[in-house]
Amino acid sequence: MLGSGQPKNIYEQQAHNKKLTAFVMAGFIVFLAFLGFGFDAYLFGGMDTGTFVPLGTLTAVFVGSASAAWSLGSGAKAVLSSANAVPADGNNPAHQLLLNVVDEMSIASGLPRPKVYVVPDDDPNAFATGKDPNNSHIAVTEGLLKTLNREELQGVVAHEMSHIRNYDIRLMTVVAALLGSILLLSDWARRSMWYGGRSRNSRSRSGGQLGGVLFVLWIVGILLAPLIGQLMAMLVSRRREFLADASAAEMTRNPLGLANALKKLENASSPTASIKRGAAHLCIVDPLGKSVNLKEGAVAELFGTHPPIQKRVLALQAMAYQITSAMPAA
């Protein structure tokens, strides 16, 4: 949820995430088009000669549109591949326990069973990805299976099932794929600025004051592209984690299971090396160990991928107290 409006029910959250996915994809394409326009106008010199041909602009829009469509259709596979995730093996007792828990939570949530993967990483973490509930995937690390007991594992899987049910996975998967594309594009653009461009005489012609302003904005856009991409990823608000925690507590009827799991994940000693920066916001806890995720406030809301774990634990403990208080006395 963006902003501080009234809490959304599941159907409102689904509709919101579908609209936000389209908004993020459109914003990504517009940003690429702007960078393409910069190549046309300043590196190729079209603004000075009066023979402007939007070759770079059209190419960027085409590439951006194709990348957005690809990320929606194949982004989940790319995320799983980047994490070296492999299908869970039913012959492995720990993997079979995971498969059993996923089956239980699929029944509790009323969703189709997602495909289940295991990431060969000793740090405990988990994420969900995919296009929709019919095309979804849950991945957990080997470290998670070694660290959590069954009740705690149920809480984590229920949390990821909540992301699937709320269509968070569609938005988060698209953002993860597009963020990687933006990082690649910005690196390519910076290199092109050093090795290509107009002649010195062409550069000396200003193209007007507006052209100079656009040129400065274009340079700033290239330099800040990684930050802009990160801010797009931050559109996946921290509040979604609170919503998924609450939904997980509803599915399992055991808020303390997830609360205890989060405590163990918080005490993990090392980052999740298998999870790349572009997919960090997919995980149940920050895989990069960024200090901003331990804080609250405007800066944390803008740059943090996850709310503080202690705050999430307190919310789950409060839910457990409410459930206990509502139970009839024996």
C-alpha positions in Angstrom: 0.0 0.0 0.0 1.2 3.4 -0.9 0.5 6.4 1.3 -1.4 6.4 4.6 -5.0 5.7 3.5 -7.4 3.1 4.9 -6.2 -0.5 5.0 -7.2 -2.4 1.8 -9.0 -5.7 1.8 -7.5 -8.6 -0.2 -9.4 -7.7 -3.4 -8.5 -4.0 -3.2 -4.9 -5.0 -2.6 -4.9 -7.3 -5.7 -6.4 -4.6 -7.9 -4.0 -2.0 -6.5 -1.0 -4.3 -7.2 -2.1 -4.9 -10.8 -2.5 -1.2 -11.5 0.9 -0.4 -9.9 2.6 -3.1 -12.0 1.3 -1.4 -15.1 2.5 2.0 -13.7 6.0 0.8 -12.9 6.3 -0.8 -16.4 5.2 2.4 -18.1 7.5 4.5 -16.0 10.4 2.2 -16.9 9.7 2.5 -20.6 9.4 6.3 -20.4 12.7 6.5 -18.6 14.4 4.4 -21.3 12.8 6.6 -23.9 14.3 9.7 -22.3 17.8 8.1 -22.3 17.3 7.2 -26.0 16.2 10.8 -26.8 19.5 12.0 -25.2 21.5 9.8 -27.6 19.5 11.2 -30.6 19.7 14.8 -29.5 23.2 15.1 -28.2 25.4 12.3 -29.1 24.2 12.1 -32.7 23.8 15.8 -33.1 20.2 15.8 -34.5 19.1 18.8 -32.5 21.8 21.0 -34.1 21.3 20.0 -37.7 17.5 20.2 -37.7 17.3 16.6 -39.1 16.3 14.9 -35.8 15.7 11.2 -36.3 14.5 9.5 -33.1 16.4 6.3 -33.8 17.7 5.9 -30.3 14.3 6.9 -28.8 12.4 4.4 -30.8 15.0 1.7 -30.1 14.9 2.4 -26.4 11.1 2.3 -26.3 11.1 -1.0 -28.2 13.7 -2.5 -26.0 11.9 -1.2 -22.9 8.6 -2.6 -24.0 10.1 -6.0 -24.8 11.9 -6.1 -21.5 8.8 -5.2 -19.6 6.8 -7.9 -21.4 9.6 -10.4 -20.9 9.9 -9.6 -17.2 6.2 -10.3 -16.7 6.4 -13.6 -18.6 9.8 -14.9 -17.7 11.1 -12.7 -14.9 10.4 -15.4 -12.3 12.6 -17.9 -14.0 15.4 -15.2 -14.2 15.1 -14.5 -10.5 15.2 -18.2 -9.6 18.2 -18.8 -11.9 20.1 -15.8 -10.5 19.7 -17.3 -7.0 20.8 -20.8 -8.2 17.5 -22.2 -7.0 16.8 -25.9 -7.7 13.5 -27.8 -7.3 12.8 -29.3 -3.9 13.8 -33.0 -3.8 11.2 -35.2 -2.2 13.9 -37.8 -1.4 15.5 -35.3 0.9 13.7 -35.3 4.4 14.2 -31.6 4.9 12.9 -30.8 1.4 9.9 -33.2 1.9 9.0 -31.4 5.1 9.0 -28.1 3.1 6.8 -29.7 0.5 4.4 -30.9 3.1 4.2 -27.5 4.7 3.6 -25.8 1.3 0.7 -28.3 0.7 -0.8 -27.3 4.1 -0.6 -23.6 3.5 -1.9 -24.0 -0.1 -5.0 -25.6 1.4 -5.3 -22.9 4.1 -5.0 -20.1 1.6 -7.2 -21.7 -1.0 -4.5 -21.2 -3.7 -3.0 -23.6 -6.2 0.2 -25.2 -4.9 3.2 -23.1 -6.1 6.3 -24.7 -7.4 8.9 -25.2 -4.6 12.6 -24.5 -4.9 15.6 -24.6 -2.5 18.5 -22.1 -2.7 21.9 -23.6 -1.8 22.8 -20.9 0.8 23.5 -21.3 4.5 21.8 -17.9 5.4 18.1 -18.4 6.3 15.8 -16.6 3.9 12.9 -17.1 1.6 11.0 -15.4 -1.2 8.1 -15.9 -3.6 8.0 -14.9 -7.3 5.8 -15.4 -10.3 3.1 -13.9 -12.5 -0.1 -14.8 -10.6 -1.3 -17.5 -8.2 -1.5 -20.0 -11.1 2.1 -19.3 -12.0 3.9 -18.9 -8.7 7.1 -20.1 -7.1 8.3 -20.3 -3.5 12.0 -20.6 -2.8 13.7 -21.1 0.6 17.4 -21.4 1.5 19.0 -24.5 2.9 19.9 -22.4 5.9 16.2 -21.7 6.5 15.4 -25.4 6.5 18.3 -26.1 9.0 17.3 -23.2 11.3 13.5 -23.3 11.7 11.2 -25.9 13.3 8.0 -26.9 11.6 5.8 -24.2 13.2 8.3 -21.5 12.2 8.6 -22.9 8.7 4.8 -22.8 8.4 4.8 -19.1 9.3 7.4 -18.3 6.7 5.6 -20.3 4.0 2.3 -18.7 4.9 4.0 -15.2 4.6 5.1 -16.1 1.1 1.7 -17.5 0.2 0.2 -14.2 1.3 2.4 -12.4 -1.2 1.1 -14.7 -3.9 -2.6 -14.3 -2.8 -2.2 -10.5 -2.8 -0.5 -10.4 -6.2 2.6 -8.8 -4.6 4.6 -11.3 -6.6 3.6 -9.9 -10.0 4.7 -6.4 -9.0 7.9 -7.5 -7.1 9.0 -9.9 -9.9 8.6 -7.2 -12.6 10.4 -4.6 -10.5 13.3 -7.1 -9.8 13.7 -7.8 -13.6 13.5 -4.1 -14.6 15.9 -3.0 -11.9 18.5 -5.3 -13.3 17.9 -3.9 -16.8 18.2 -0.3 -15.5 21.5 -1.1 -13.8 22.8 -2.6 -17.0 21.6 0.3 -19.1 23.2 2.9 -16.9 26.6 1.2 -17.1 26.3 1.0 -20.9 25.3 4.7 -21.2 28.2 5.9 -19.1 30.7 3.9 -21.2 29.1 5.3 -24.4 29.6 8.8 -23.1 33.4 8.3 -23.0 33.8 6.5 -26.3 31.2 8.1 -28.6 29.4 11.4 -29.2 29.5 14.4 -31.5 32.5 16.2 -32.8 33.9 19.2 -30.8 32.3 21.7 -33.2 28.9 20.0 -32.9 29.2 20.1 -29.1 30.0 23.8 -29.2 26.6 24.6 -30.7 24.2 24.8 -27.7 21.0 24.1 -29.5 19.3 26.7 -27.4 18.8 27.1 -23.7 16.1 24.4 -23.6 18.5 22.0 -25.3 21.1 22.8 -22.6 18.7 22.1 -19.8 17.6 18.8 -21.4 21.3 17.8 -21.8 21.9 18.4 -18.1 18.8 16.4 -17.2 19.9 13.6 -19.5 23.4 13.4 -17.9 21.8 13.4 -14.4 19.4 10.7 -15.5 22.3 8.5 -16.6 24.3 9.1 -13.5 21.3 8.5 -11.2 19.8 5.6 -13.1 20.8 3.1 -10.4 19.2 5.2 -7.7 16.1 5.8 -9.8 15.8 2.0 -10.4 16.2 1.4 -6.7 13.4 3.9 -5.9 11.2 2.0 -8.4 11.9 -1.1 -6.4 11.0 0.8 -3.2 7.5 1.3 -4.6 7.0 -2.2 -3.2 6.2 -0.5 0.1 7.5 -1.8 3.5 3.9 -2.0 4.6 3.4 -5.0 2.3 5.5 -7.0 4.7 3.2 -6.1 7.6 0.2 -7.2 5.5 1.8 -10.5 4.6 2.7 -11.1 8.2 -0.9 -10.5 9.3 -2.2 -12.8 6.5 0.3 -15.5 7.5 -0.9 -15.3 11.1 -4.5 -15.7 9.8 -3.6 -18.8 7.8 -1.7 -20.6 10.5 -3.6 -19.3 13.5 -0.2 -19.1 15.1 1.4 -15.6 15.0 4.2 -16.7 17.3 5.4 -19.2 14.8 6.3 -16.5 12.3 7.4 -14.2 15.1 9.9 -16.8 16.4 11.1 -17.4 12.8 11.8 -13.7 12.2 13.8 -13.6 15.4 16.0 -16.4 14.2 16.4 -14.8 10.8 17.3 -11.5 12.5 20.1 -13.2 14.4 21.6 -14.8 11.3 25.3 -13.8 11.1 25.8 -13.2 7.4 24.0 -11.8 4.3 22.3 -14.1 1.8 25.0 -14.2 -0.8 22.9 -16.0 -3.4 20.3 -13.2 -3.5 21.4 -10.4 -5.8 20.7 -6.7 -5.1 17.9 -6.4 -7.7 15.9 -9.2 -6.0 16.5 -8.1 -2.4 12.9 -6.7 -2.0 11.5 -10.2 -2.8 12.8 -11.8 0.4 11.1 -12.1 3.8 14.1 -10.4 5.4 16.7 -8.1 3.9 19.4 -10.4 2.3 21.9 -7.6 2.0 22.0 -6.6 5.7 21.5 -2.9 5.0 21.3 -0.8 8.2 18.5 1.3 6.8 16.1 -1.6 7.2 16.7 -1.4 11.0 15.3 2.2 11.1 12.0 4.0 10.6 11.1 7.4 9.2 11.1 9.1 5.8 14.6 7.9 4.8 13.9 4.3 5.7 10.6 4.5 3.9 12.3 5.7 0.7 15.4 3.5 0.7 14.6 0.5 2.9 13.2 -2.8 1.4 11.9 -4.1 4.7 10.5 -2.8 8.0 12.5 -3.4 11.2 12.1 -7.0 12.3 11.6 -6.1 15.9 8.5 -4.0 14.9 7.2 -6.9 12.9 7.7 -9.3 15.8 5.9 -7.0 18.2 2.9 -6.8 15.8 2.8 -10.6 15.6 3.0 -10.9 19.4 0.1 -8.5 19.8 -1.9 -10.6 17.4 -1.1 -13.7 19.5 -2.3 -11.9 22.6 -5.5 -11.0 20.9 -6.1 -14.5 19.7 -5.4 -15.9 23.2 -7.7 -13.3 24.8 -10.5 -14.2 22.5 -10.4 -17.9 23.2 -13.0 -19.2 25.7 -11.7 -20.2 29.1 -11.3 -24.0 29.6 
